[in-house]
Amino acid sequence: MKAIYLTKYGKAAEAFEIRETAMPSAQADQVVIKVHSIGLNFADVVARRGLYPDAPKNPAILGYDVAGWVHAVGSNVTHVKEGDRVTALTRFGGYSEYVATLSYGVSKIDDTIAFEEATALSTQACTAYYSLCECVNLHPDDLVLIHAAAGGVGSIMTQIAKHKGCKVIGTASSRKLDYLKQNGVDQVIDYTVLDFQSAIEDRHGKKSVDYIFDSIGGKTFKKGMKLLKPSGKMITYGAAAQMQGNKSGTLRSIPVVLGFGIFSPLQMLMQSQAIIGVNMLRVGDHKPKVFNHVLNEVIKMTTAGIIKPRVSKTFTVDEFAEAHQYLEDRKSMGKVVVNW
Ligand SMILES: NC(=O)c1ccc[n+]([C@@H]2O[C@H](COP(=O)([O-])OP(=O)(O)OC[C@H]3O[C@@H](n4cnc5c(N)ncnc54)[C@H](OP(=O)(O)O)[C@@H]3O)[C@@H](O)[C@H]2O)c1
């Protein structure tokens, strides 16, 4: 079978090679999937640049999510069978024609969900659902700020928050504003031209936001903390800003860590606030049943039309580098997909 190997950290055009490799077999708790569609995530770009601590060492097969058909199941697997259409978290290895993955991250999808859409479910929609529905309890009319609201995770966060009756403020760069409105965002902020903190304070007052979902980090995180209402919660799940122009530091480097600022638990206690970190790989590693529950809830919400994954663009495997570049250049709105 063929797989796409990351052989060289750096530019998309020079990073990957398609190579022949051995077919995987299913261990007891695993499912082998024949891959139709590979989903890209922002973390793939970070890993390609050699800045993602969890990624395997080169030559590596990256890839967090795929959609396709079950090819084989291990002896302990009962919830899917050969031939089922599935979406799956692949925890690396997804850039392949066939991939073996742990069964907790595999779920059946019905015929109404296209494979391309399904690639948005296992990582991006699960991150959105876990952050909005497991970490906090949203109430109607809560004021919710979602950064990068046109992105794969951000667009689905918006759909879930609107379904819960929240008022959503969404930030994005200029060319994505119309999509934000179509997707239900109530206050659209172009953070390339407007200071989002001032724009929110002008409309809603100081310390007015109930929940913030931040994948940007750094100054954006610090400003967000100033907007948070007493009793508000900050959910931090990414550090996109720190990755920009950062050629040597990984997510654990000191400038990245300090870029978020320093906050005392006592301050949190006095204001009844919380900062909640989300890393879905850790959820999968340490709470696989919770991950599986989240994935099943995501599938139900998608079948019910509450989550509507948006496919930004579909590439072929021969265009793999272009797909990475498109995501890195911030051109995408929703999911970037590569089909075999
Ligand atoms: N913790 C977890 O478990 C977890 C899981 C999945 C994703 N994530 C994180 O969630 C974020 C979104 O992931 P995604 O896969 O859905 O990607 P995405 O949002 O579809 O793409 C990234 C978007 O982030 C925005 N952005 C803002 N500042 C940026 C910067 N300095 N450099 C690059 N992009 C910037 C861009 O949108 P604009 O053009 O609107 O600025 C860009 O299109 C990423 O930070 C990712 O690492 C975390």
The ligand as an SDF file (V2000), in Angstrom:
LIG
                    3D

 48 52  0  0  0  0  0  0  0  0999 V2000
   -6.2740   21.0620   21.6220 N   0  0  0  0  0  0  0  0  0  0  0  0
   -6.7850   20.2120   20.7480 C   0  0  0  0  0  0  0  0  0  0  0  0
   -7.0600   19.0540   21.0500 O   0  0  0  0  0  0  0  0  0  0  0  0
   -7.0200   20.6940   19.3600 C   0  0  0  0  0  0  0  0  0  0  0  0
   -7.6860   19.8960   18.4350 C   0  0  0  0  0  0  0  0  0  0  0  0
   -7.9080   20.4080   17.1570 C   0  0  0  0  0  0  0  0  0  0  0  0
   -7.4470   21.6850   16.8460 C   0  0  0  0  0  0  0  0  0  0  0  0
   -6.7720   22.4030   17.7660 N   0  0  0  0  0  0  0  0  0  0  0  0
   -6.3010   23.7750   17.4710 C   0  0  0  0  0  0  0  0  0  0  0  0
   -7.4100   24.4910   17.0410 O   0  0  0  0  0  0  0  0  0  0  0  0
   -7.0340   25.4660   16.1030 C   0  0  0  0  0  0  0  0  0  0  0  0
   -7.9010   25.2960   14.8770 C   0  0  0  0  0  0  0  0  0  0  0  0
   -7.5530   24.0620   14.2460 O   0  0  0  0  0  0  0  0  0  0  0  0
   -8.1640   23.6970   12.8280 P   0  0  0  0  0  0  0  0  0  0  0  0
   -7.5200   22.4390   12.4120 O   0  0  0  0  0  0  0  0  0  0  0  0
   -9.6430   23.7970   12.9050 O   0  0  0  0  0  0  0  0  0  0  0  0
   -7.5730   24.8660   11.9130 O   0  0  0  0  0  0  0  0  0  0  0  0
   -8.3640   26.0490   11.2190 P   0  0  0  0  0  0  0  0  0  0  0  0
   -9.0080   26.8740   12.2780 O   0  0  0  0  0  0  0  0  0  0  0  0
   -9.2030   25.5100   10.1460 O   0  0  0  0  0  0  0  0  0  0  0  0
   -7.1550   26.8470   10.5820 O   0  0  0  0  0  0  0  0  0  0  0  0
   -6.3820   27.6960   11.3530 C   0  0  0  0  0  0  0  0  0  0  0  0
   -6.9720   29.1210   11.2980 C   0  0  0  0  0  0  0  0  0  0  0  0
   -6.5000   29.8190   12.4460 O   0  0  0  0  0  0  0  0  0  0  0  0
   -6.5250   31.1940   12.1580 C   0  0  0  0  0  0  0  0  0  0  0  0
   -5.3260   31.8380   12.6710 N   0  0  0  0  0  0  0  0  0  0  0  0
   -5.3270   32.8360   13.5500 C   0  0  0  0  0  0  0  0  0  0  0  0
   -4.0960   33.2020   13.8370 N   0  0  0  0  0  0  0  0  0  0  0  0
   -3.2810   32.4400   13.1130 C   0  0  0  0  0  0  0  0  0  0  0  0
   -1.8840   32.3950   12.9650 C   0  0  0  0  0  0  0  0  0  0  0  0
   -1.0890   33.2150   13.6410 N   0  0  0  0  0  0  0  0  0  0  0  0
   -1.3600   31.4990   12.1070 N   0  0  0  0  0  0  0  0  0  0  0  0
   -2.1680   30.6670   11.4280 C   0  0  0  0  0  0  0  0  0  0  0  0
   -3.5120   30.6560   11.5380 N   0  0  0  0  0  0  0  0  0  0  0  0
   -4.0630   31.5630   12.3720 C   0  0  0  0  0  0  0  0  0  0  0  0
   -6.6320   31.3250   10.6450 C   0  0  0  0  0  0  0  0  0  0  0  0
   -7.9400   31.8190   10.3880 O   0  0  0  0  0  0  0  0  0  0  0  0
   -8.1420   33.3990   10.1010 P   0  0  0  0  0  0  0  0  0  0  0  0
   -7.7730   33.5710    8.6630 O   0  0  0  0  0  0  0  0  0  0  0  0
   -9.5710   33.6390   10.3700 O   0  0  0  0  0  0  0  0  0  0  0  0
   -7.2320   34.1270   11.0270 O   0  0  0  0  0  0  0  0  0  0  0  0
   -6.4830   29.9240   10.1240 C   0  0  0  0  0  0  0  0  0  0  0  0
   -7.2230   29.6940    8.9380 O   0  0  0  0  0  0  0  0  0  0  0  0
   -5.5350   25.2600   15.8570 C   0  0  0  0  0  0  0  0  0  0  0  0
   -4.8210   26.1870   16.6470 O   0  0  0  0  0  0  0  0  0  0  0  0
   -5.3060   23.8590   16.3420 C   0  0  0  0  0  0  0  0  0  0  0  0
   -3.9870   23.6400   16.7380 O   0  0  0  0  0  0  0  0  0  0  0  0
   -6.5610   21.9380   19.0110 C   0  0  0  0  0  0  0  0  0  0  0  0
  1  2  1  0
  2  3  2  0
  2  4  1  0
  4  5  1  0
  4 48  2  0
  5  6  2  0
  6  7  1  0
  7  8  2  0
  8  9  1  0
  8 48  1  0
  9 10  1  0
  9 46  1  0
 10 11  1  0
 11 12  1  0
 11 44  1  0
 12 13  1  0
 13 14  1  0
 14 15  2  0
 14 16  1  0
 14 17  1  0
 17 18  1  0
 18 19  2  0
 18 20  1  0
 18 21  1  0
 21 22  1  0
 22 23  1  0
 23 24  1  0
 23 42  1  0
 24 25  1  0
 25 26  1  0
 25 36  1  0
 26 27  1  0
 26 35  1  0
 27 28  2  0
 28 29  1  0
 29 30  1  0
 29 35  2  0
 30 31  1  0
 30 32  2  0
 32 33  1  0
 33 34  2  0
 34 35  1  0
 36 37  1  0
 36 42  1  0
 37 38  1  0
 38 39  2  0
 38 40  1  0
 38 41  1  0
 42 43  1  0
 44 45  1  0
 44 46  1  0
 46 47  1  0
M  CHG  2   8   1  16  -1
M  END
$$$$
